[in-house]
Every structure is written in structure tokens, then in C-alpha cells.
């Protein structure tokens, strides 16, 4: 429950940050985006039973900040989450370069779905591909940040629980 709340809070803060600083961090239609890296990071660490509902809730939060239909972000993030779970079920351990490729692939998938619904499918080339490449390249930084935040918030809980026993 705490990890799901941490995931939702981190996702919301990323959305607010990317919305507030989006114009400064944007080149054409490509902007710094850590949200899909967060979903991939979360999917790599949680089973479908643990992670599907929080990912769908994050989609509802994202829908409230967008003019697109509310169901599209829920579907988009759920497809990304399930795709990562499918890939991970067929690979023993994902190395960092493979995680980068997974983020690139799922980013392209998510951008394509969003552009089809928005009616701007022509933006997938070159902007959607550029966005997915940028997401993949920056994913090790995002994963490092998410790992450190997770360790900071949840390792102290485990060490305090061990001290009481």
C-alpha cells in the first residue's frame, strides 16, 4: 500500500513538474518525460496483482490534467504496464541497456496510442520516435533516482521495524 502511494505521489509530482517546466525543457514536440520510465520501473518491481490498480489510478490522474478522453490514459498506462510484465516474464533479468530498450519501445507504443486518439498520427514521425529515444536515453537516470527515493523511504521503515523486534 505504501509503495503504491509512493508511486502515485511520484507520478503526480512528475506530471506537475513536467507541466510547469515543459516549455523550458521542450525542443519541438520532444520534452523530458520521466512518467513512462516510472511506470516501467514500477512494473519491473511489482506483479500484475500488486501494480495494475495503481497504474490505472495514475492514468486517471493524468487524464484529469489532459484534454484527451479519460479512458485513454488508463488504457495507455495499463498496456505499457502489461507489456513490461510480459517482457519480464520471458527474460530472467533485464540489464540496464535492455531496460533502456524497453522504455524506448513502450514510450513509442504509448506515444502512438496517444497520437492516434488525439488525431495527430503524423506527429509520431519524427517527434514520437525522438521522444521515445530521449525517454530511453534518460531512463538510467530516472531509474537511479527512483531507486534512491525508494531506498530512502522504505529502507528506513524496514530498519526501524527490525530494531523493535
C-alpha positions as CSV (number, residue, x, y, z in Angstrom):
1,X,0.0,0.0,0.0
2,X,2.8,2.4,0.9
3,X,4.7,1.6,-2.3
4,X,1.5,2.2,-4.4
5,X,1.0,5.6,-2.6
6,X,4.7,6.4,-3.2
7,X,4.2,5.5,-6.9
8,X,1.1,7.7,-7.3
9,X,2.7,10.6,-5.4
10,X,5.9,10.4,-7.5
11,X,3.8,10.2,-10.7
12,X,1.7,13.2,-9.8
13,X,4.8,15.2,-8.9
14,X,6.4,14.3,-12.2
15,X,3.2,15.4,-14.0
16,X,3.1,18.7,-12.2
17,X,6.9,19.3,-12.8
18,X,6.7,18.3,-16.5
19,X,3.6,20.5,-17.0
20,X,5.1,23.5,-15.2
21,X,8.6,23.3,-16.7
22,X,7.5,21.7,-20.0
23,X,8.1,24.7,-22.2
24,X,11.6,25.3,-20.9
25,X,12.5,21.6,-21.3
26,X,10.9,21.2,-24.7
27,X,12.5,21.1,-28.2
28,X,9.8,20.9,-30.9
29,X,7.4,18.3,-29.5
30,X,10.0,16.5,-27.6
31,X,10.2,17.1,-23.8
32,X,11.9,15.5,-20.8
33,X,9.5,12.8,-19.6
34,X,10.0,10.6,-16.6
35,X,6.5,9.3,-16.3
36,X,6.8,6.3,-18.6
37,X,10.2,5.4,-17.0
38,X,8.4,5.5,-13.7
39,X,5.7,3.1,-15.0
40,X,8.4,0.7,-16.4
41,X,10.4,0.9,-13.1
42,X,7.2,0.1,-11.1
43,X,6.3,-2.7,-13.5
44,X,9.7,-4.3,-13.1
45,X,9.3,-4.5,-9.3
46,X,5.6,-5.4,-8.9
47,X,3.4,-8.2,-10.0
48,X,0.3,-7.6,-12.0
49,X,-1.9,-8.1,-8.9
50,X,0.1,-5.5,-7.0
51,X,0.7,-3.0,-9.7
52,X,-2.3,-2.9,-12.1
53,X,-4.6,-0.8,-9.9
54,X,-2.1,1.9,-9.0
55,X,-1.1,2.2,-12.7
56,X,-4.7,2.7,-13.7
57,X,-5.2,5.3,-10.9
58,X,-2.1,7.1,-12.3
59,X,-3.9,7.1,-15.7
60,X,-6.9,8.7,-14.1
61,X,-4.7,11.4,-12.5
62,X,-3.1,12.0,-15.9
63,X,-6.5,12.2,-17.6
64,X,-7.5,15.0,-15.2
65,X,-4.6,17.1,-16.5
66,X,-5.4,16.4,-20.2
67,X,-8.0,17.3,-22.7
68,X,-8.0,13.8,-24.1
69,X,-10.7,11.3,-23.1
70,X,-10.3,10.0,-19.6
71,X,-10.1,6.3,-20.6
72,X,-7.2,6.8,-22.9
73,X,-4.5,7.3,-20.3
74,X,-5.8,4.5,-18.2
75,X,-5.7,2.2,-21.2
76,X,-2.3,3.6,-22.3
77,X,-0.6,3.1,-19.0
78,X,-2.2,-0.3,-18.4
79,X,-0.9,-1.5,-21.8
80,X,2.6,-0.2,-21.0
81,X,2.5,-1.9,-17.6
82,X,1.2,-5.2,-19.0
83,X,3.8,-5.1,-21.9
84,X,6.6,-4.7,-19.4
85,X,5.3,-7.5,-17.3
86,X,5.1,-9.7,-20.4
87,X,8.6,-8.9,-21.4
88,X,9.9,-9.5,-17.9
89,X,8.2,-12.9,-17.7
90,X,10.2,-14.0,-20.7
91,X,13.6,-12.7,-19.6
92,X,15.5,-13.8,-16.5
93,X,17.0,-10.4,-15.7
94,X,16.9,-7.2,-17.6
95,X,20.2,-5.5,-17.9
96,X,20.3,-1.7,-18.0
97,X,20.6,-1.5,-21.8
98,X,17.7,-3.8,-22.1
99,X,15.7,-1.6,-19.7
100,X,16.5,1.3,-21.9
101,X,15.2,-0.5,-24.9
102,X,12.0,-1.5,-23.0
103,X,11.5,2.2,-22.1
104,X,12.1,3.2,-25.8
105,X,9.6,0.6,-27.0
106,X,6.9,1.3,-24.5
107,X,7.3,5.0,-25.0
108,X,6.9,4.7,-28.7
109,X,3.9,2.5,-28.1
110,X,2.3,5.0,-25.6
111,X,3.0,8.0,-27.9
112,X,1.5,6.2,-30.9
113,X,-1.7,5.4,-28.9
114,X,-2.0,8.9,-27.6
115,X,-1.4,10.4,-31.1
116,X,-4.0,8.1,-32.7
117,X,-6.6,9.2,-30.2
118,X,-5.6,12.8,-30.5
119,X,-5.8,12.7,-34.3
120,X,-2.2,13.7,-34.8
121,X,-0.7,10.5,-36.1
122,X,1.6,12.5,-38.3
123,X,3.5,13.6,-35.2
124,X,4.7,10.1,-34.4
125,X,7.4,10.6,-37.1
126,X,9.8,12.3,-36.2
127,X,8.6,13.7,-32.9
128,X,7.3,10.5,-31.3
129,X,10.4,8.5,-32.3
130,X,12.6,11.3,-30.9
131,X,10.5,11.3,-27.7
132,X,10.9,7.6,-27.3
133,X,14.7,7.7,-27.9
134,X,15.0,10.5,-25.3
135,X,13.0,8.6,-22.8
136,X,15.2,5.5,-23.3
137,X,18.4,7.5,-23.0
138,X,17.4,9.3,-19.8
139,X,15.8,6.1,-18.3
140,X,19.0,5.1,-16.3
141,X,19.0,8.5,-14.6
142,X,15.3,8.1,-13.8
143,X,15.8,4.5,-12.6
144,X,18.7,5.6,-10.4
145,X,16.5,8.4,-8.9
146,X,13.5,6.2,-8.3
147,X,15.8,3.5,-6.7
148,X,17.3,6.1,-4.4
149,X,14.0,7.5,-3.4
150,X,12.5,4.0,-2.8
151,X,15.6,3.1,-0.7
152,X,15.4,6.3,1.3
153,X,11.7,6.0,2.1
154,X,11.4,2.2,2.6
155,X,14.7,1.0,3.9
156,X,14.3,3.3,7.0
157,X,10.9,1.6,7.6
158,X,12.5,-1.9,7.4
159,X,15.4,-0.9,9.7
160,X,13.1,0.6,12.3
161,X,10.9,-2.5,12.2
162,X,14.0,-4.7,12.8
163,X,15.1,-2.6,15.7
164,X,11.8,-3.1,17.6
165,X,12.0,-6.9,17.3
